[in-house]
Each structure stands twice: as structure tokens, then as C-alpha cells.
Amino acid sequence: MPADHASSAPLDADLILVGGGLANGLIAWRLALQRPDVRLLLLEAGPTLGGNHTWSFHATDLTAAQQAWIAPLVAHRWAGHEVVFPQRRRHLGGGYASVTSERFHARIAALLGERARRGVAVAALGPTQVTLADGTVLRARAVIDGRGARRSPHLVLGHQKFLGQELKLAAPHGLEAPVLMDASVAQHDGYRFVYLLPFTADTVLVEDTYYADGAALDAPALRRRIAQYAAARGWRLEGVVREEQGVLPIVLSGDPEAFWREARGVPCSGLAAGLFHPTTGYSLPEAATVAELIAARVELSAPALFESLRAHALQRWRAHGFFRLLNRMLFRSAPPQLRWKVMQRFYGLPEPLIARFYAAQLGALDKLRIVSGKPPVPLGAALRAALDRPSSRAEVRQ
Ligand SMILES: Cc1cc2nc3c(=O)[nH]c(=O)nc-3n(C[C@H](O)[C@H](O)[C@H](O)COP(=O)(O)OP(=O)(O)OC[C@H]3O[C@@H](n4cnc5c(N)ncnc54)[C@H](O)[C@@H]3O)c2cc1C
């Protein structure tokens, strides 16, 4: 662990949060409300906090307490949601909600005031100090690195990649609930589905999504497919309000301890900490839990925070083993064009089990239920994929 330069100069803050994205934004929000005594500094390279995202979650992903404190950041809510497959269409009763970057920025920037600095790129960081791009050094009792996903040789990944466009339509779209997967579409590049969030009667976020082996995103092709999808539904476009895109990590296997050694003693949050749902790449519920964990800590020194976040992430890794196994079945067993069958079968399972899957809280019986019965892909290949060591590196833990 590199020692930061010793200095007798006063500290600039108790805690410096590097990156004003989802994870650090929630930490700042929670701390500022619950621990106003903690001197915070949030440094974001971009012009606004939260970048350009729509972060959605199932109501059952969060505890009642988490739902209450996140509520001011939520821009849209729905009472249920739907999925559509070639041989299955289902309405599920579970509530769904979205936090928009716009609302996230407005609320958190207003709460933090001068404690949030935007347009400030951090060039280098250690456990207790950061160096800005202009050479300024800022010091604190602890730094938290929340700069988003970092490449690591210690995680073996597939990808969920997508491009979304918020469309303004000439007439109401007729959707009553979000459609989390419309997999009735032509399959390309792995498992393809369209994700729909109806924000108002005539605006809808349409995301063309792929569970793919490769990370390359062909944006023009996805835009074309969104236009084709809208036309096939009979939607007449008045315009594209905004666009977002992402390539999210889907974990097949890895060595979490080696991943954390790369942090060199710097406490990490969010994707930088490997804290996301292994099968969806979504991180909002994990980020909410970490924000609570930090706000509840009396001791906010770098070594204490590092150990606590590392132990938490390793515990989550152990709890997520079954999801990585499912990912390997999805990515390694089914021919890419048949991956939709795995998801179609999954969505035939009881609704509470599906909710526990998204909340990453499956019990032993749930796991048995998911893998039992007639498999949607040939069993030999699926089992081999599940048991297969994912790479030749012996240290990789599944
Ligand atoms: C378009 C999109 C939609 C998504 N939708 C969902 C969803 O619906 N639900 C869900 O749970 N998850 C979703 N995710 C997945 C995941 O939750 C997000 O990627 C989430 O934003 C990750 O949080 P984070 O805090 O780790 O990183 P980020 O939110 O990406 O934040 C990192 C921040 O660090 C800043 N930064 C980077 N380098 C520096 C530097 N050197 N100095 C200063 N600042 C720096 C960046 O500008 C950025 O603002 C989505 C991801 C994307 C890309």
C-alpha cells in the first residue's frame, strides 16, 4: 500500500469521494443527511453529478428504510411490470422505479452545495490524498474511489450492452407498465431484447439490449433497430429527447481478493469495488447498502474503511456464486441465438422467486427450482459450462 506524502497542513476534508456517480452520490447523500458533522468533498470530472443514466430497480431490491431515503431521487414509479417472449407474456405485480441522472444531480448538488465540485478531474489518488489534473493536492482522513468500472485481469466477464433512446411520440404509446424484456424481437449478437420504460403517455425510453460475449457496441445499428421496433409497434416519432448507452459487466468468474489487491489500500465503492448484481450488471441496490454501511461507521479512517468495504465486497462475492454459475450456463452452454430460451423458462417461475433473484437473495430451494426440470438448453453442454474452469488460471474462483 503506497504511503501518502506526510504533511502537517490541515486536512481539506474528512472524506474525499472521487467520482460523483451513483455509488459516491448515494454515499454523499446519506452522509450529508445523517452525519452532517463529517466534512465531505465530492469531486466529479463531468459537468453534472450522475452522468447520463436512467437507474431503475425493483421495489423488492431495497429495504423499506432504503426506499424511504432514496425516494427524493426517484423520478418515475410503476405498480407492476411485464415481460414478453416468443412463447410467454407475463404481467408481474412487483413495483418498479427509476432514478434519473437529472433528478439525482438536482437533489444531491443542492444538498451538498460547495461540498460537490464538478469539472474536477482527479489525476492520481491514494488512501488519504488526491492529486487533481491541475496539480493541486487535497488531503483527507480517507479517500473513496468511485470512478466506475475498472478493467481487471481478475474478473472474467460477459457483457450486457445497450443503447436507449427516450422517444417523444405523436400519440400515446398505450403501454401501462414497463416491459423489462421484450424478447419477441429478432435475435442478434447473443440474447437480444428491448426494454421499455413508459415515462409519460407519449414518451418512452426504448433500450435495445444484448447479453453478448463481446463488448463492442454498434451504436448506428442499435439506433436503426430502435426505429424499426417503434415503427413495428405503430409509434410515430416526434423526436428523440435523449440517448444513453452502456456496456455492463456480467461476471462469469474471478479472483476477488486479487481484484481488491489492485486497489492498493484505497477504499472503493460501486463498480470500482465490484459491487453489482452479477447477472444484470445493475448496482443501485448494492450502492444503497454501501451508503448505509459507511454512514453507520464511526471510524472513517482509510484503513478502517478499506477493510470494511473489502470485507463487505468479499462477502457479497461469496453470496453471489450461484449467479456466476447461471451466467456461465447462459453464456457458455446455449448457442447465442438460443439464450432467450433460458430467460423465457426463468420467467415461468413463481413471482416471489423472480423478485428474490433480482434482489440477489435466493434461498437454497430457489436455486434448486431454477436448475431443476427440463433444461431449456442441452443438459450436457450446460453442465459442462457450469462446472468448467473458465480460464486456465488455477487461482480463479467461481
Ligand atoms: C446507461 C446506463 C444505464 C444503467 N442502468 C442501470 C439501472 O437501470 N439500474 C442499475 O442498478 N444499474 C444500471 N446501470 C449499471 C450501474 O448501476 C451504473 O453503471 C452505475 O452508474 C455505476 O455506478 P458507479 O458509481 O460505480 O459509477 P458511475 O455512476 O459511472 O460513476 C463514476 C463517476 O466517476 C467520474 N469519474 C471518472 N473518472 C474520474 C476522475 N478521474 N476524476 C473525477 N471523476 C471521475 C465519472 O465521470 C462518473 O460520474 C446502468 C449503467 C449505464 C451505463
PDBQT file of the ligand as one rigid body, heavy atoms in Angstrom, charges set to zero:
ROOT
HETATM    1  C1  LIG A 401     -26.623   3.943 -19.357  1.00  0.00    +0.000 C 
HETATM    2  C2  LIG A 401     -26.613   3.060 -18.135  1.00  0.00    +0.000 A 
HETATM    3  C3  LIG A 401     -27.814   2.673 -17.550  1.00  0.00    +0.000 A 
HETATM    4  C4  LIG A 401     -27.808   1.862 -16.413  1.00  0.00    +0.000 A 
HETATM    5  N1  LIG A 401     -28.985   1.496 -15.867  1.00  0.00    +0.000 NA
HETATM    6  C5  LIG A 401     -28.986   0.890 -14.662  1.00  0.00    +0.000 A 
HETATM    7  C6  LIG A 401     -30.214   0.627 -13.977  1.00  0.00    +0.000 A 
HETATM    8  O1  LIG A 401     -31.295   0.850 -14.536  1.00  0.00    +0.000 OA
HETATM    9  N2  LIG A 401     -30.161   0.131 -12.718  1.00  0.00    +0.000 N 
HETATM   10  C7  LIG A 401     -28.982  -0.149 -12.108  1.00  0.00    +0.000 A 
HETATM   11  O2  LIG A 401     -28.963  -0.550 -10.925  1.00  0.00    +0.000 OA
HETATM   12  N3  LIG A 401     -27.816  -0.015 -12.772  1.00  0.00    +0.000 NA
HETATM   13  C8  LIG A 401     -27.786   0.487 -14.015  1.00  0.00    +0.000 A 
HETATM   14  N4  LIG A 401     -26.608   0.681 -14.661  1.00  0.00    +0.000 N 
HETATM   15  C9  LIG A 401     -25.405  -0.016 -14.166  1.00  0.00    +0.000 C 
HETATM   16  C10 LIG A 401     -24.677   0.652 -12.996  1.00  0.00    +0.000 C 
HETATM   17  O3  LIG A 401     -25.518   0.701 -11.863  1.00  0.00    +0.000 OA
HETATM   18  C11 LIG A 401     -24.202   2.028 -13.364  1.00  0.00    +0.000 C 
HETATM   19  O4  LIG A 401     -23.151   1.889 -14.286  1.00  0.00    +0.000 OA
HETATM   20  C12 LIG A 401     -23.745   2.897 -12.188  1.00  0.00    +0.000 C 
HETATM   21  O5  LIG A 401     -23.744   4.233 -12.617  1.00  0.00    +0.000 OA
HETATM   22  C13 LIG A 401     -22.390   2.512 -11.622  1.00  0.00    +0.000 C 
HETATM   23  O6  LIG A 401     -22.139   3.325 -10.513  1.00  0.00    +0.000 OA
HETATM   24  P1  LIG A 401     -20.677   3.829 -10.094  1.00  0.00    +0.000 P 
HETATM   25  O7  LIG A 401     -20.887   4.848  -9.044  1.00  0.00    +0.000 OA
HETATM   26  O8  LIG A 401     -19.804   2.674  -9.830  1.00  0.00    +0.000 OA
HETATM   27  O9  LIG A 401     -20.092   4.523 -11.422  1.00  0.00    +0.000 OA
HETATM   28  P2  LIG A 401     -20.631   5.782 -12.207  1.00  0.00    +0.000 P 
HETATM   29  O10 LIG A 401     -22.046   6.065 -11.887  1.00  0.00    +0.000 OA
HETATM   30  O11 LIG A 401     -20.264   5.550 -13.645  1.00  0.00    +0.000 OA
HETATM   31  O12 LIG A 401     -19.781   6.982 -11.622  1.00  0.00    +0.000 OA
HETATM   32  C14 LIG A 401     -18.416   7.163 -11.836  1.00  0.00    +0.000 C 
HETATM   33  C15 LIG A 401     -18.179   8.672 -11.871  1.00  0.00    +0.000 C 
HETATM   34  O13 LIG A 401     -16.785   8.923 -11.730  1.00  0.00    +0.000 OA
HETATM   35  C16 LIG A 401     -16.466  10.011 -12.556  1.00  0.00    +0.000 C 
HETATM   36  N5  LIG A 401     -15.015   9.954 -12.808  1.00  0.00    +0.000 N 
HETATM   37  C17 LIG A 401     -14.346   9.006 -13.516  1.00  0.00    +0.000 A 
HETATM   38  N6  LIG A 401     -13.020   9.277 -13.504  1.00  0.00    +0.000 NA
HETATM   39  C18 LIG A 401     -12.867  10.405 -12.756  1.00  0.00    +0.000 A 
HETATM   40  C19 LIG A 401     -11.731  11.163 -12.364  1.00  0.00    +0.000 A 
HETATM   41  N7  LIG A 401     -10.506  10.813 -12.742  1.00  0.00    +0.000 N 
HETATM   42  N8  LIG A 401     -11.917  12.260 -11.597  1.00  0.00    +0.000 NA
HETATM   43  C20 LIG A 401     -13.169  12.620 -11.189  1.00  0.00    +0.000 A 
HETATM   44  N9  LIG A 401     -14.283  11.923 -11.533  1.00  0.00    +0.000 NA
HETATM   45  C21 LIG A 401     -14.127  10.842 -12.305  1.00  0.00    +0.000 A 
HETATM   46  C22 LIG A 401     -17.316   9.797 -13.804  1.00  0.00    +0.000 C 
HETATM   47  O14 LIG A 401     -17.451  10.985 -14.551  1.00  0.00    +0.000 OA
HETATM   48  C23 LIG A 401     -18.607   9.298 -13.189  1.00  0.00    +0.000 C 
HETATM   49  O15 LIG A 401     -19.518  10.343 -12.928  1.00  0.00    +0.000 OA
HETATM   50  C24 LIG A 401     -26.581   1.438 -15.835  1.00  0.00    +0.000 A 
HETATM   51  C25 LIG A 401     -25.396   1.815 -16.464  1.00  0.00    +0.000 A 
HETATM   52  C26 LIG A 401     -25.405   2.600 -17.592  1.00  0.00    +0.000 A 
HETATM   53  C27 LIG A 401     -24.092   2.966 -18.243  1.00  0.00    +0.000 C 
ENDROOT
TORSDOF 0
